[in-house]
Structure formats: C-alpha cells, structure tokens
Amino acid sequence: MTLISRRGFLAASAAAAASLTLPARVRAAPEGFALSATTRVIEVQGRAATVLGLTNAQGGPGLILDPGQRFRTDLTNTLDTETIVHWHGQIPPNAQDGVPNTNPMLKPGETRAYDFAARPGTFWMHSHIPEQEIGLLAAPLIVRRSEEAAADRQEVVMFLHDFSFRTPQEVLAEVSGGTAMDHGAMNHSAPPMAGMPHMAEMPGMGGMAMDLNDYDFDAYLANDRTLDDPEVITVARGGRVRLRVINAAAMTAFWIDTGAAAARLVAVDGEPVLPLAGRRFSVAPAQRLDLEIDLPDDGAAAPVLALREGARERTGIILAPPGATVPKLAPLSDAAHPPVSGDMTQELSLRAAAPLPPRALQNGQMVMLGGAMQPYVWTINGRVWEDRLPIAARSGERVELMFHNMSMMAHPMHLHGHVFQVVEVNGSRFAGALRDTVHVPAMGSVTIAFDAGEAAPWMLHCHHMGHLAAGMMTELAISA
C-alpha cells in the first residue's frame, strides 16, 4: 500500500496507477479519527475469504498520522463478539493500552474513545485476542516524522499475514493438540533430516535442532495478496523508496529479500538505527523494519519478497516504474529458507541512533522461557498466564531483564508500555537497537534494558499466537 508519492513524480499515468493503491488518508479533524473492527472479504488463491479487519472512516486499513498529530480515535466494534485492540509499540496511558487484563472488552456495537500523544514511527494495531489476530484483525499504524515527510522518496507499506481457510479456533485447536507439526516425534539430539523444512540445526549446539513453524498456513499474504496476484506499486524509475515492513503474522517469521535493489535498514520497531546495508533482513512476528531501497536506473520492476523461515513459501509486492514488465513469481522458492534466529547476526549488528542514556542498573532479573510441543504448554518463569507471578519493578528504575530461553523454539517477546534497548545476545554485551519486540533464539538469551514507566500492570508476552494462547504471558507489575 503506497503512502505518499515521491516529489516530482507526477506523470498522469503514474498518478492514476498509484491512486488505486493509495489508502484513505485521514486528516486531523475536531472529532478525531474513526476506526471500526469489522469483517471484510479478500480473495486468496482464487477463493473468496471472509476475514476480520480494522478500517478507517474511508474504508482503508488502519491509520496514518502526520508529524505532530495526536492519536485521537473513536473505535467502534461492529463485530458480533467482544474485542479489544492494542496499539502495538505506542505508549498510551495503561487504561488505553487495549489489553484484557486492565481494559474492559469492547462489546458489540460499542464505541470507545482513545486520546494520547503518538510516538513517531512504524507501528500497528491488532486485537489482543489470539483467535482474532489469527483472523486478521490488524492494520498498520504509521506516525510520520517531520524529516520523513520532507524527504524526497516514496513511502510504501508491506503488511504481512499468515492465512488459513480454516477458522482461527480450528487452527489453535490443531496447534495446541500437537497435530499441526510432528515436533513431538522429533529427536532433538540428532541433526535435522534432509527434506525436513520445519527443523533447523542450531549453530554451536552440537547438531541439536530448533523447531520452526508450528502450523502450515494455506497462504502468506502481503497487503492481503499472494504472489499469484501480488500488489504492483507504481514507483519512480531510479527513485528511492522507504518501505515500512510490518510482520502481522500470527506465527511466522520472514526474511525480507530486496533482490537486485540495494537496501539499508534504517529503523526497527519504529526506532531509528544506524543504517545497515544489505539485501536480506529478518523480521519476527510483531516486529517492523524500515528499509530505504534505491531502485535500479534500468527501469526494471523490483520485487520485494517475504520468505517464510524454514520452508519454501514466499509472498511479496512488486515495485514497478511506469512501463516496466511485471514478472510472474512462483509462490515457492527452489529451496527452504534458513531460520530467522539462527545466529542473531542482524540483531548483533544493529545500533540505536539515539541509545538509552547511561544509568546505574537498579533492577536486574532473569526471565525463564519454557515450553514444549507435547503437551503444548508455553511458560514464563515456569508459569502460564492463569498462574502468573508478575515481574516486579518500581517506576523510574533502570531495569534489565534477561530472557533465558530453555525451549527449542524462538520467541518474539513483546513488552507493553515501554521502549527497551537490546544490550546482550547469547552472552555478548553491546549497545543495540531500541525495540518493543525482540526475538529470543532457541536455547539462547537476550537481555533488554529500559526505564520503568507508569505504575501499572503491563503485559509481557510471546507474540507467537499459539504460544500466547497456551500460556506464555505475564505482567510487568510497576509500583510507584
């Protein structure tokens, strides 16, 4: 979905083409914004599918805020069931965070007002009910910085989903029942078998294998479309694009492959980083990447692909200058793609553009991540959500949490109400990126640092919906 055209790119044909993909732009108004939790129909592999969605007053997905605009939104639940929507990566007052532990559910037909200062960057909004997130109740939330609005480049969003023709309840039942993947029968002490895409050898672990991909979804979507019929976005020949990648998938990590186009990673989870050049970047569930892409001068189309880890499936969009031949791309790669959290090279390479100021550590704790495929139970400090023991902190403290993963799966850990800095990966100390979601590798560790915020219970959980639904959630209980 195109956000705004590059300055000077005003050819009539290009403008006409771009208008087909330009989401409804919502400007500030006395009554603020309007959002609806609703159902919609998309086409997947030639079949109509009814899914959930979060649409703005003009019927487009999510919200785009201009620099300095306040997040002032009325959210209406038009569904026939209760919902609750979380503004992922934003830091509203706890009472507006959109979580069922502290906020009342939004009843069918009910409208609720939200009003808080918006943080700039690439964010998203989603239901905090696992079944509804699997059902695509999610949308982009873009808050543009002044320098981004003034830059001579086009902005594009790539919003990723994993999709099943089965109901979300059926998906979770299959996953939690241990029948989605035969992980339980696997010998984790042996190297992965050839042709087995859902296991991968862990570096430095003597041939042990991590589990990947709890569920084989029917399709993987970029802006609601597959590679059978991808979104083709009109761009300027030889121009520059800021691609905002949002991994809204329920259970899938991807590699973002820019192919022949040179790219620089300039922000993660909405927070600027020192530019990191490359053509392939990893993104775990709930994470976001901002990529600056320099389009080739030859006028050729530039596919940007999202490659499912540990498997051959892929999806993506195509950036095409006027007159370019649009290639036909197969939905499967020739070989399986490697695991995203294999060696954590990307995370170790990232540096925040504005790191946390140095402070003495006042509260350091280890957070144990555990679980297994059979029985399908996932825990934090040995406990599921219903039996949780909150992690204690005081407002204003400099806190470090070491996520120690004792399971054979990686976990994208998300902390509500805070921005944290990654300061350690697998024993290597460094001043890394600012984030709100970090991928903790199987049998590995990641330490995050942050200053404790508002005195309130803030959710801390794995953003893999199967793991969250099976117990992998707790609270960071901040006292005054």
C-alpha positions as CSV (number, residue, x, y, z in Angstrom):
1,M,0.0,0.0,0.0
2,T,1.5,3.3,-1.1
3,L,1.6,6.1,1.5
4,I,2.8,9.1,-0.4
5,S,4.4,9.6,-3.8
6,R,7.9,10.8,-4.4
7,R,8.0,14.6,-5.1
8,G,8.3,15.3,-8.7
9,F,6.7,12.0,-9.7
10,L,3.6,13.5,-11.2
11,A,3.1,11.8,-14.6
12,A,-0.6,11.4,-15.2
13,S,-0.3,7.6,-15.9
14,A,1.7,7.0,-12.7
15,A,-0.7,9.1,-10.6
16,A,-3.7,7.1,-11.9
17,A,-2.0,3.8,-11.1
18,A,-0.9,5.0,-7.7
19,S,-4.3,6.1,-6.8
20,L,-5.6,2.6,-6.9
21,T,-3.3,1.6,-4.1
22,L,-3.3,4.8,-2.1
23,P,-5.0,4.1,1.3
24,A,-7.6,6.6,2.5
25,R,-5.7,9.4,4.2
26,V,-7.2,10.6,7.5
27,R,-6.5,14.2,8.4
28,A,-6.9,15.8,11.8
29,A,-10.4,16.9,12.5
30,P,-12.2,18.2,15.6
31,E,-13.9,14.8,16.0
32,G,-10.6,13.0,15.6
33,F,-10.2,9.7,13.7
34,A,-12.7,6.8,13.4
35,L,-11.8,3.1,13.3
36,S,-14.0,0.0,13.0
37,A,-13.4,-3.6,14.0
38,T,-15.2,-5.3,11.2
39,T,-15.3,-8.1,8.7
40,R,-14.2,-7.9,5.1
41,V,-13.8,-10.1,2.1
42,I,-10.5,-10.8,0.4
43,E,-9.5,-13.1,-2.4
44,V,-6.9,-15.8,-1.7
45,Q,-5.8,-18.2,-4.3
46,G,-8.9,-17.5,-6.4
47,R,-11.2,-18.1,-3.4
48,A,-13.2,-15.5,-1.5
49,A,-12.5,-15.4,2.2
50,T,-14.2,-13.5,5.0
51,V,-11.7,-12.2,7.4
52,L,-11.5,-9.6,10.2
53,G,-10.1,-6.1,9.8
54,L,-9.5,-2.6,11.3
55,T,-10.7,0.0,8.8
56,N,-10.7,3.8,8.9
57,A,-13.7,6.1,8.1
58,Q,-12.8,5.9,4.4
59,G,-12.7,2.1,4.4
60,G,-8.9,1.9,4.2
61,P,-6.7,-0.1,6.5
62,G,-5.5,1.5,9.8
63,L,-4.3,5.0,10.3
64,I,-1.6,7.3,9.0
65,L,-0.8,10.3,11.3
66,D,1.1,13.4,10.1
67,P,4.1,14.7,12.1
68,G,2.9,16.0,15.5
69,Q,-0.7,14.7,15.2
70,R,-2.2,13.4,18.3
71,F,-3.7,9.9,18.4
72,R,-7.3,10.8,19.0
73,T,-9.5,7.9,17.8
74,D,-13.0,6.5,18.2
75,L,-13.0,2.8,17.8
76,T,-16.4,1.0,17.1
77,N,-16.9,-2.7,17.4
78,T,-19.1,-3.7,14.5
79,L,-18.5,-7.4,15.1
80,D,-21.0,-9.8,16.8
81,T,-18.5,-10.6,19.5
82,E,-16.4,-8.7,22.0
83,T,-12.9,-7.4,21.1
84,I,-10.0,-5.4,22.4
85,V,-7.5,-3.6,20.3
86,H,-3.9,-2.9,21.2
87,W,-1.8,-0.1,19.7
88,H,1.4,-2.1,19.3
89,G,4.5,0.0,20.1
90,Q,2.7,3.1,21.2
91,I,2.8,4.1,24.9
92,P,-0.6,5.3,25.9
93,P,-1.8,5.5,29.5
94,N,-2.3,1.9,30.7
95,A,-6.0,2.4,30.7
96,Q,-5.9,2.8,26.9
97,D,-3.4,0.1,26.1
98,G,-6.0,-2.2,24.7
99,V,-5.4,-5.3,26.8
100,P,-7.9,-7.6,28.6
101,N,-6.1,-7.6,31.9
102,T,-6.7,-3.9,32.6
103,N,-9.1,-2.7,30.0
104,P,-12.8,-3.7,29.6
105,M,-13.7,-5.6,26.5
106,L,-15.4,-3.6,23.7
107,K,-18.9,-5.1,23.4
108,P,-20.7,-5.5,20.0
109,G,-21.9,-2.1,18.8
110,E,-19.9,-0.2,21.5
111,T,-17.7,2.8,20.6
112,R,-14.7,3.8,22.8
113,A,-12.5,7.0,22.6
114,Y,-8.7,6.9,22.7
115,D,-6.6,10.0,23.1
116,F,-2.9,10.1,23.7
117,A,0.4,11.6,22.3
118,A,1.5,9.5,19.4
119,R,5.1,8.2,19.1
120,P,6.5,8.6,15.6
121,G,7.5,5.5,13.6
122,T,6.1,2.3,12.0
123,F,3.6,0.6,14.3
124,W,0.5,-1.4,14.0
125,M,-2.8,-2.2,15.7
126,H,-4.3,-5.6,16.5
127,S,-6.8,-7.4,18.6
128,H,-5.3,-8.8,21.8
129,I,-7.4,-11.9,21.4
130,P,-5.3,-14.7,19.7
131,E,-8.2,-16.1,17.6
132,Q,-9.0,-12.6,16.3
133,E,-5.4,-11.8,15.5
134,I,-5.1,-15.1,13.6
135,G,-8.3,-14.0,11.8
136,L,-6.5,-10.8,10.5
137,L,-8.0,-8.3,13.0
138,A,-5.0,-6.0,12.5
139,A,-3.9,-2.9,10.5
140,P,-0.9,-0.5,10.0
141,L,-0.4,2.5,12.3
142,I,2.0,4.9,10.8
143,V,3.1,8.1,12.5
144,R,5.4,10.1,10.2
145,R,8.4,12.1,11.4
146,S,8.9,15.6,10.0
147,E,12.1,14.6,8.2
148,E,10.3,11.7,6.6
149,A,7.5,13.9,5.4
150,A,10.1,16.3,3.8
151,A,12.3,13.6,2.3
152,D,12.4,13.1,-1.5
153,R,11.2,9.5,-1.5
154,Q,8.1,7.4,-1.8
155,E,6.7,5.6,1.2
156,V,5.3,2.1,0.9
157,V,3.9,-0.3,3.5
158,M,4.2,-4.1,3.3
159,F,1.8,-5.7,5.8
160,L,2.4,-9.4,6.2
161,H,0.0,-12.1,7.4
162,D,-0.2,-15.8,7.6
163,F,-3.7,-17.1,6.4
164,S,-5.8,-20.2,6.8
165,F,-9.1,-21.1,5.2
166,R,-9.9,-22.9,8.5
167,T,-11.3,-20.9,11.4
168,P,-8.8,-19.4,13.9
169,Q,-10.4,-21.7,16.5
170,E,-9.6,-24.8,14.4
171,V,-6.0,-23.5,13.8
172,L,-5.4,-23.1,17.6
173,A,-7.0,-26.5,18.3
174,E,-4.8,-28.2,15.8
175,V,-1.7,-26.4,17.1
176,S,-2.4,-27.0,20.8
177,G,-3.4,-30.5,20.1
178,G,0.1,-31.2,18.8
179,T,-1.1,-32.4,15.4
180,A,-0.1,-29.3,13.3
181,M,3.5,-30.5,13.2
182,D,5.1,-33.7,14.3
183,H,7.5,-31.9,16.6
184,G,6.8,-34.4,19.4
185,A,8.2,-37.3,17.5
186,M,11.4,-35.5,16.6
187,N,14.8,-36.4,18.1
188,H,16.2,-33.1,19.2
189,S,19.6,-34.7,19.9
190,A,20.1,-35.6,16.2
191,P,20.9,-33.3,13.3
192,P,17.9,-32.3,11.1
193,M,16.9,-34.7,8.4
194,A,17.3,-33.8,4.8
195,G,14.0,-32.6,3.3
196,M,12.5,-31.7,6.8
197,P,11.8,-28.0,6.5
198,H,10.4,-27.5,10.0
199,M,13.7,-28.2,11.8
200,A,17.0,-26.4,11.6
201,E,20.4,-27.0,13.1
202,M,21.3,-24.6,15.8
203,P,24.8,-23.0,15.5
204,G,27.2,-24.1,18.3
205,M,24.7,-26.6,19.7
206,G,26.3,-29.8,18.6
207,G,23.8,-30.7,15.9
208,M,20.7,-30.0,18.0
209,A,17.7,-28.8,16.1
210,M,15.3,-26.0,16.8
211,D,11.6,-26.3,15.9
212,L,10.2,-24.0,13.3
213,N,6.7,-23.2,12.1
214,D,4.0,-24.7,14.4
215,Y,1.5,-24.5,11.6
216,D,1.4,-24.8,7.8
217,F,-0.9,-21.9,6.8
218,D,-2.7,-22.0,3.5
219,A,-1.2,-18.8,2.3
220,Y,1.1,-16.0,3.2
221,L,-0.1,-12.5,2.4
222,A,1.5,-9.2,1.6
223,N,-1.1,-6.4,1.7
224,D,-3.8,-9.1,1.6
225,R,-2.5,-10.7,-1.6
226,T,-0.4,-13.7,-2.6
227,L,2.3,-13.9,-5.4
228,D,-0.4,-15.4,-7.6
229,D,-1.8,-11.8,-7.8
230,P,0.6,-9.5,-6.0
231,E,0.2,-5.8,-5.4
232,V,2.1,-3.9,-8.0
233,I,3.0,-0.4,-6.8
234,T,4.0,2.3,-9.2
235,V,7.3,3.9,-8.3
236,A,9.7,6.4,-9.9
237,R,12.4,5.0,-12.2
238,G,15.7,5.1,-10.3
239,G,14.0,6.6,-7.3
240,R,14.2,5.9,-3.6
241,V,11.5,4.1,-1.5
242,R,11.1,3.9,2.2
243,L,9.5,0.5,2.7
244,R,7.7,0.0,6.1
245,V,7.5,-3.7,6.7
246,I,5.1,-4.9,9.4
247,N,5.1,-8.6,10.3
248,A,1.5,-9.0,11.5
249,A,1.7,-12.8,11.0
250,A,0.3,-14.8,13.9
251,M,3.1,-17.5,14.0
252,T,5.5,-16.8,11.1
253,A,8.9,-15.2,10.9
254,F,10.2,-14.0,7.5
255,W,13.3,-12.9,5.6
256,I,12.7,-9.7,3.6
257,D,14.6,-10.0,0.3
258,T,15.0,-6.9,-1.9
259,G,16.6,-8.9,-4.7
260,A,18.6,-6.7,-7.1
261,A,17.7,-3.5,-5.3
262,A,20.2,-2.1,-2.8
263,A,18.7,-1.5,0.7
264,R,19.5,0.0,4.0
265,L,17.8,-0.9,7.3
266,V,17.2,2.5,8.9
267,A,14.6,1.7,11.7
268,V,13.3,-1.3,13.7
269,D,10.1,-1.3,15.6
270,G,9.7,2.4,14.8
271,E,13.0,3.4,16.3
272,P,15.9,4.7,14.1
273,V,19.1,2.7,13.9
274,L,22.4,3.4,12.3
275,P,21.9,2.3,8.6
276,L,22.7,-1.3,8.0
277,A,23.2,-2.2,4.3
278,G,22.0,-5.5,2.8
279,R,19.6,-7.3,0.6
280,R,18.1,-9.7,3.1
281,F,16.7,-8.8,6.5
282,S,14.9,-10.8,9.2
283,V,11.6,-9.9,10.8
284,A,10.0,-11.9,13.6
285,P,6.2,-11.8,14.4
286,A,5.2,-8.3,15.6
287,Q,8.5,-6.7,14.6
288,R,8.8,-3.9,12.0
289,L,11.6,-2.9,9.6
290,D,12.0,0.4,7.8
291,L,14.1,-0.1,4.6
292,E,15.4,2.5,2.3
293,I,15.6,1.0,-1.2
294,D,17.4,2.5,-4.2
295,L,15.6,1.4,-7.3
296,P,17.6,0.5,-10.3
297,D,18.1,3.0,-13.1
298,D,17.3,0.5,-15.8
299,G,13.5,0.8,-15.2
300,A,13.1,-2.8,-14.3
301,A,10.5,-4.0,-11.8
302,A,11.8,-4.7,-8.3
303,P,10.1,-7.5,-6.4
304,V,10.4,-7.3,-2.6
305,L,9.8,-10.8,-1.2
306,A,8.9,-12.1,2.3
307,L,10.4,-15.6,2.7
308,R,8.9,-17.9,5.3
309,E,11.7,-19.3,7.6
310,G,12.4,-23.0,7.4
311,A,10.2,-23.5,4.4
312,R,9.8,-22.6,0.7
313,E,6.7,-20.4,0.8
314,R,7.1,-16.7,0.0
315,T,4.9,-13.7,-0.7
316,G,5.6,-10.1,-1.5
317,I,5.0,-6.9,-3.5
318,I,6.4,-5.6,-6.8
319,L,7.8,-2.1,-7.2
320,A,7.4,-1.2,-10.8
321,P,8.3,2.0,-12.7
322,P,5.9,3.0,-15.5
323,G,6.2,0.7,-18.5
324,A,8.1,-2.0,-16.6
325,T,7.4,-5.6,-17.3
326,V,5.9,-7.2,-14.2
327,P,7.4,-10.6,-13.6
328,K,5.4,-13.7,-12.7
329,L,6.7,-15.1,-9.5
330,A,6.2,-18.6,-8.1
331,P,4.8,-18.8,-4.5
332,L,7.6,-21.3,-3.7
333,S,11.3,-20.9,-3.7
334,D,13.6,-23.6,-5.0
335,A,14.9,-24.4,-1.5
336,A,13.8,-23.8,2.1
337,H,14.8,-20.6,3.7
338,P,17.1,-20.6,6.8
339,P,15.8,-19.9,10.3
340,V,15.5,-16.2,11.2
341,S,17.0,-16.5,14.7
342,G,19.8,-18.9,13.6
343,D,22.8,-16.8,14.6
344,M,21.3,-13.4,15.5
345,T,23.8,-11.7,13.2
346,Q,21.3,-8.9,12.3
347,E,20.4,-8.1,16.0
348,L,24.1,-8.1,17.0
349,S,24.8,-5.6,14.1
350,L,22.1,-3.1,15.0
351,R,22.9,0.1,16.8
352,A,20.3,2.6,18.1
353,A,20.6,6.1,16.6
354,A,19.7,7.5,20.0
355,P,20.5,4.9,22.6
356,L,19.3,4.9,26.2
357,P,21.4,7.3,28.4
358,P,23.8,5.5,30.7
359,R,22.4,4.8,34.2
360,A,23.2,2.5,37.0
361,L,21.3,-0.7,37.0
362,Q,18.7,-0.8,39.8
363,N,16.7,-3.9,39.0
364,G,18.1,-6.9,37.1
365,Q,16.1,-10.2,36.7
366,M,16.2,-13.3,34.7
367,V,13.0,-14.3,32.9
368,M,12.9,-18.0,32.0
369,L,11.1,-19.0,28.8
370,G,10.0,-22.6,28.6
371,G,7.7,-25.0,26.9
372,A,7.3,-27.9,24.6
373,M,5.2,-29.2,21.7
374,Q,3.6,-32.1,23.6
375,P,1.9,-31.2,25.8
376,Y,1.6,-27.8,24.0
377,V,2.2,-25.6,27.0
378,W,4.5,-22.5,27.0
379,T,5.6,-20.7,30.2
380,I,7.3,-17.6,31.6
381,N,9.2,-18.5,34.8
382,G,7.6,-21.9,34.8
383,R,4.0,-20.5,34.9
384,V,1.2,-19.9,32.5
385,W,-0.9,-16.8,32.4
386,E,-3.6,-18.0,34.8
387,D,-0.9,-18.9,37.4
388,R,1.4,-15.9,36.6
389,L,3.7,-14.4,39.2
390,P,4.2,-10.8,37.9
391,I,7.7,-9.3,37.5
392,A,8.1,-6.5,39.9
393,A,9.7,-3.1,39.2
394,R,9.4,0.5,40.6
395,S,8.5,3.4,38.4
396,G,11.7,5.2,37.3
397,E,14.1,2.3,37.9
398,R,16.6,1.2,35.3
399,V,15.6,-2.4,34.7
400,E,17.3,-5.2,32.8
401,L,15.5,-8.4,32.0
402,M,17.5,-11.4,30.7
403,F,15.2,-13.6,28.6
404,H,16.7,-17.1,29.0
405,N,15.1,-19.4,26.5
406,M,15.2,-23.0,27.6
407,S,12.9,-24.3,24.8
408,M,13.6,-25.5,21.2
409,M,11.7,-22.6,19.6
410,A,12.5,-18.9,19.3
411,H,10.1,-16.5,21.0
412,P,9.3,-12.9,19.9
413,M,8.9,-11.3,23.3
414,H,6.9,-8.1,23.4
415,L,6.8,-5.7,26.4
416,H,3.8,-3.2,26.6
417,G,4.1,0.4,27.6
418,H,7.9,0.7,27.1
419,V,10.7,1.0,24.6
420,F,13.7,-1.1,25.5
421,Q,17.3,-1.4,24.3
422,V,18.8,-4.8,23.4
423,V,22.1,-4.9,25.4
424,E,23.1,-8.6,25.3
425,V,22.6,-11.6,23.0
426,N,23.9,-15.0,23.9
427,G,26.5,-13.6,26.3
428,S,27.8,-10.8,24.0
429,R,27.3,-7.4,25.6
430,F,26.7,-4.4,23.3
431,A,24.5,-1.3,22.9
432,G,22.0,-2.5,20.4
433,A,18.7,-1.3,18.9
434,L,15.7,0.2,20.7
435,R,12.7,-2.1,20.3
436,D,9.4,-3.2,21.7
437,T,9.6,-6.8,20.4
438,V,12.8,-8.9,20.5
439,H,13.3,-12.4,19.0
440,V,14.9,-14.7,21.6
441,P,16.6,-17.7,20.0
442,A,16.0,-21.3,20.9
443,M,18.3,-22.3,23.8
444,G,19.7,-18.8,23.9
445,S,19.4,-15.5,25.8
446,V,18.7,-11.8,25.1
447,T,18.9,-9.0,27.7
448,I,16.9,-5.8,27.4
449,A,17.3,-2.6,29.3
450,F,14.6,0.1,30.0
451,D,13.4,2.7,32.5
452,A,10.2,1.5,34.2
453,G,7.3,3.7,33.3
454,E,3.8,4.3,34.6
455,A,2.9,2.4,37.8
456,A,0.5,-0.2,36.4
457,P,0.5,-3.9,35.3
458,W,2.0,-4.0,31.8
459,M,1.7,-7.2,29.7
460,L,4.8,-9.1,28.7
461,H,4.3,-12.0,26.4
462,C,5.4,-14.0,23.4
463,H,3.9,-12.7,20.2
464,H,3.5,-16.2,18.6
465,M,-0.2,-16.6,18.9
466,G,-0.1,-20.3,19.6
467,H,2.4,-19.8,22.4
468,L,0.4,-16.8,23.9
469,A,-2.8,-18.8,23.8
470,A,-1.1,-21.7,25.6
471,G,0.1,-19.6,28.5
472,M,3.2,-17.6,27.5
473,M,2.2,-14.3,29.0
474,T,2.8,-12.4,32.3
475,E,2.8,-8.9,33.7
476,L,5.5,-6.4,34.5
477,A,4.0,-5.0,37.7
478,I,5.3,-1.5,38.2
479,S,4.7,0.2,41.5
480,A,5.0,3.9,42.4
